[in-house]
């Protein structure tokens, strides 16, 4: 029988990120994902347990093509590596583990950046990675909500 996602982690993660006060809204949806609405832009952060091993992934997704392109352009022009930016922010939360990410367009036509967590993370690791994600991406492209007119 395949492993099932832990259900006890997300309420603790949700409470902690609400206290951090960096998202407009924090909810656990009917699919069991933690959804955090980004401030000032059409994007959301999420923690989702993905099959087959139900490893949690921290995700940024948006249907706004311009927003995704602005993030990509910032990374290309700065020469920064997203893995390094996220890892630096993770250190600010006193956590360190290898970071990799995937970037693609999903079946709902949203632009997705996502990073797997350690296979069996605790709530503190999930909180740290989610907040590190938000801090790293807030500095990229138009994520800060300051689009050029």
N, C-alpha and C positions, 0 to 999 in steps of 0.2 A: 504494500500500500504506500503511495507517495506521501511525503511529509505534508503536513498542513501548516498554514501560516499561523504564527502565534497571535492570539487576539488580545493578549494583555499588554503588549508594548505600546500600541498606538494611543490609548487614552493618556498615558504618562507623557508620551512625546507631544501630544496635542497641548496638554497643560503647560509643558515647559516652553513650547514655542509661542503660546499665547502670552506668557509672562515676558518673553523677549520683545514683544510688541513691534515686530517688523513686518507683519502681514496684515492685510485688511480684514481677513476672515480666516478662521481655522475650523475645519469640520472633518469628521469621519463620515464618508459617504456610504451609501447602501452596498457598494461593492467591497467595502473594507479598506478603502484607500484613505489616507490622510491627505486632505486637499487644503492648501494654503493659498489664498488669493494674494497675488503680488500687489504692491501699492503702485498707483499711478500708471500702470500699463496693463494691457490685455494679456495676462499670463498667469499661470498658476504653478506652484510648486507642489509636489506630491511625494508621499512615501507609499509605494505599492509593492506587494509581495508577488513575485513573478514565478510561474512554473518553469521548469519542473521541480526545482529544489525549494521554491518559495523563499528565495533570498530576497530581502528587501532592496529596492532600488530607490534612490533619491532622484527626482525628476523635475525638470523645468519644461513646461510645454506652453505653446501659444499658437493660435491660429493666425497671428499677425506675421505675415511674411517679412514685412519691412523690419520688424523687431528682430527676427532671427538673422536677417541679413546684416543688420547694424552690429549685432554681436560678432558675427563672423568677420565683418570688415575690421572691427576694432582689434580682434585677435590677429588678423593678417597684417595690419599696419603696425601694430606694436611688436609683433614677433613673440608675444607672450604665449605660453602653452597653458591651455585651460587646466590641465592636470596640476600644473605647478601653482596656479592661482588658487585653486580649490585647496590644495595641500597646505599652502601658506595660511589661508583662512582657518583651516582645520586646526593648525597649531595654536591659533589664537584661543581656541576652545580646549586646549590641552589634550588634543587627540592626534594620533598619527597612524595612518595605515595607507597602503598603496592606493592610489587613485587612478582610475581609468574612466573614460567616458565614451558614450556613443552619441551620435547626432544623426537624426533621420527625420523623415516625415511619416507620421503614423497613418493608420487606416481611417482616422477621423480628420485627416488633412491638417493635423497640428504639427508644428515644428517641435521636435523633442531633443533635449539634451538629458542624458541620464547616466548615473553612476551606480554601480553595484556597491553594496555595503559588505563588510565581512559576513561570512555565511550565517553566523549565529550572533548577531549584534545584541548589545543591551540597549536600553532606552537612551542612556547618555551618549552612546556612539551615534545613534540615529539623530538625536537632537543636534549634536555637534556637526554632523555632515549636512543636515538640512539648513542650519544657520550659516555654515560655511558656504554652502551653495548660494544662498541668498546674498551674502556679503560679497562674494566673488562676482556674481552676475550683475548685482546692482551697479557695479563700476564699469560695466561693458555696454557698448552700443547705447541704445536709448532706454535701457532698463531703469534708469533713474527718473524717467518721465520727463526729460528735458529735450524733447525733439526739436530739431531746427525748424523754424518757420520759413 
